[in-house]
Amino acid sequence: MTRMSATAKEKLENFFIRLKKIIVRNGLSLRRVFNDFDTNDIKGQLSFEEFKYMVQKISKDITIEEAQMAFNLIDEDHSNSIEFE
């Protein structure tokens, strides 16, 4: 796994803060946001492509590499998907 720079870490932290604010401001739930971006055939799992699309919609300043690092951090079981638990 690639080591994350301080700048990348800060961008990712800001992304997750922005995501939380968007969810709260719009009266949504994390489950709803997850489901809105879960468009593949395997429901209940976000692929990297779906996660990347979500990241790009929420934060234009996060690079593909940074999105991949965030995805890898969340994908603890290394299944190449994120499950909602």
C-alpha positions as CSV (number, residue, x, y, z in Angstrom):
1,M,0.0,0.0,0.0
2,T,1.3,3.5,-0.9
3,R,2.1,5.7,2.0
4,M,-0.3,8.7,2.2
5,S,1.2,12.2,2.3
6,A,0.1,14.7,4.8
7,T,-1.6,16.7,2.1
8,A,-3.5,13.6,0.8
9,K,-4.5,12.7,4.3
10,E,-5.9,16.2,4.9
11,K,-7.8,16.2,1.6
12,L,-9.4,12.8,2.5
13,E,-10.3,14.0,6.0
14,N,-11.9,17.1,4.5
15,F,-13.7,14.9,2.0
16,F,-15.3,12.8,4.8
17,I,-16.2,16.0,6.7
18,R,-17.9,17.4,3.6
19,L,-19.7,14.1,3.0
20,K,-21.1,14.2,6.6
21,K,-22.2,17.8,6.2
22,I,-23.9,17.0,2.9
23,I,-25.7,14.1,4.5
24,V,-26.8,16.1,7.5
25,R,-27.8,19.2,5.6
26,N,-30.0,17.3,3.2
27,G,-31.6,15.1,5.9
28,L,-30.1,12.0,4.3
29,S,-28.6,8.9,5.8
30,L,-25.3,7.3,5.0
31,R,-27.4,4.3,3.8
32,R,-29.3,6.4,1.3
33,V,-26.1,8.0,-0.1
34,F,-24.5,4.5,-0.3
35,N,-27.5,3.1,-2.1
36,D,-27.7,6.1,-4.5
37,F,-24.2,5.4,-5.7
38,D,-24.6,1.6,-5.6
39,T,-25.5,1.0,-9.3
40,N,-23.8,-2.2,-10.1
41,D,-25.4,-5.7,-10.3
42,I,-24.2,-6.6,-6.8
43,K,-26.4,-4.6,-4.5
44,G,-25.0,-3.7,-1.1
45,Q,-21.5,-3.3,-2.4
46,L,-19.7,-0.3,-3.8
47,S,-17.0,-1.0,-6.4
48,F,-14.1,1.3,-6.7
49,E,-15.7,2.8,-9.9
50,E,-18.8,3.7,-7.9
51,F,-16.8,5.0,-5.0
52,K,-14.7,7.1,-7.4
53,Y,-17.8,8.6,-9.0
54,M,-19.2,9.5,-5.5
55,V,-15.9,11.1,-4.5
56,Q,-15.8,13.1,-7.8
57,K,-19.4,14.3,-7.3
58,I,-18.7,15.5,-3.7
59,S,-15.1,16.8,-3.9
60,K,-13.4,17.9,-7.1
61,D,-10.0,18.4,-5.4
62,I,-9.4,14.7,-4.6
63,T,-7.3,12.9,-7.1
64,I,-7.9,9.4,-8.4
65,E,-4.9,8.2,-6.4
66,E,-6.3,9.7,-3.2
67,A,-9.7,8.2,-3.9
68,Q,-8.0,4.8,-4.3
69,M,-6.2,5.3,-1.0
70,A,-9.4,6.1,0.8
71,F,-11.1,3.1,-0.8
72,N,-8.3,0.9,0.3
73,L,-8.6,2.2,3.9
74,I,-12.3,1.5,3.9
75,D,-12.1,-1.9,2.2
76,E,-10.6,-3.6,5.3
77,D,-11.2,-7.2,3.9
78,H,-9.5,-6.4,0.6
79,S,-12.5,-7.7,-1.4
80,N,-12.3,-4.8,-3.9
81,S,-15.7,-3.6,-2.7
82,I,-17.1,-1.7,0.2
83,E,-20.1,-3.2,2.0
84,F,-22.5,-1.3,4.1
85,E,-22.5,-2.7,7.6
